[in-house]
Amino acid sequence: MSNICPACGYALDFAPWVGDLPSDEICPCCGIQFGYDDAMGGDPGDRDIFYRRWRTNWISGGSLWFSKSRRAPVGWNPVEQLERVQTPR
């Protein structure tokens, strides 16, 4: 079980999914809600495709910090964080 956002690579303080159960939490960095945005009709195999698409959209939008109530960590660097996940193709 990984606590890395599969869309943007941010180190979360929760696991996005545990088996077939989503956290229903929102990544404060890119804004994806696990279990809602990435439900994919229950097919976990389709999530990787979805995450690549979400990542591409987040990057093309400027890789901005999503959360309005939780500030980005000091020294936050989206370029470095993206190294934790595959780059979009």
Buried (B, 14 or more C-beta within 10 A) or exposed (E): EEEBBBBBBBEBEEBBBEEEEBBEBBBBBBBBBBBEBBBEEEEEEEBEEBBBEBBBEBBEEEBEBBEEEEEBEEEEEBEEBBEBBEEBE
